[in-house]
Amino acid sequence: MRGPGLRAMRCPAGPGMTAVPPVTSGMLMDVPAETVYGFLSRLPNHRSMGGRRFRLESLAEDRLGAKIVIRGPLGIRRTVETTITCLHPARGVGGTAAIGRRTVAHVHWTIDAAGERSRVALTATVLRIGALDRLLLAAGGRRWLARSFHRVLTLLPGTIGAAAQHGTVPVIAPSAGQGD
């Protein structure tokens, strides 16, 4: 679903259809939850977050989808088609990530307010997995992905600060009942 109805959607945690545990990383940061959400909810901002490991190559016309190239060790490269499917103002952003025809994951940023700070977590839950991606995860890809998530989170406050200096981070306060 796209457009105005997007904000009312629930973000699924994943039906647990595979035996692949989620990959997650979390961090407390000195950025208010509303500011983190304002940055993450705008997919074009993701272009500046991933460094060499995650590169946003193109955006869909509706700006809710993107093609991201993941560059792993040993020259491994995977292309991911992403779509934002849920927005919860100041609480989270989530969507799907599809690699090839067989692998699909739910990727979700969870944002918990902690006064003027926020606890931010990035989680990928595999819903369906192809043989190649299962092999890559088992051969160290899970650890690599968890470290990469941690790196993105470590760099996120500085990335948001740089975007704020350029005026590209909207601050969106949640309205009563929105995103429930």
C-alpha positions, 0 to 999 in steps of 0.5 A: 500500500502506498500514499496516505494510507501508509501511515496507518499500516501495522508493521509485521514482525514476521511470521517466523516461516524460516529457521533464520534468527533475526539480525539486530543491533541497537544503540542509545543516541543523543538525538530526539526520537522525532528527529531520528524518525524525520531523517529515517522516514525520508528514503533519500536520506538513506543514501548518506548512511551506508558508506561502502557497505550499503549504497542506495543506487536508485529511488522509486518515483514514489520515493518509498522504494529503492534499489540498494547494493550491499557489498560484502567481503570477498567481492560479494555483492547483492542487490536489494529492492526495498519498499517502505510499508509502514511509518509510525511517527517518532517510533519506527520505519519498516518495510520489505527487502527482496534479494533476487526471486527467493529471499525476502526480509522485513527490515525495521527501524525501531525508535524509542524516546528516552527524553532528549535521546533515543534508543534506535534498533535496526532489525532484519527478519528473514521471511523467506530465504533462497539457498545462496543467501542461506549459505552466505548467512551461515558462512559469516554473513550474519556476523558481518550484517550485525556489525554493518548494522552497528556501524550504520547506527554508530554513524547515524547521529553524525549523519543526522547532524549533517543533514540538519545543517542542510535543512533536510531533516523534518521534525515530525511530532506524532499526533494522537492515535497515529501509527497505532 
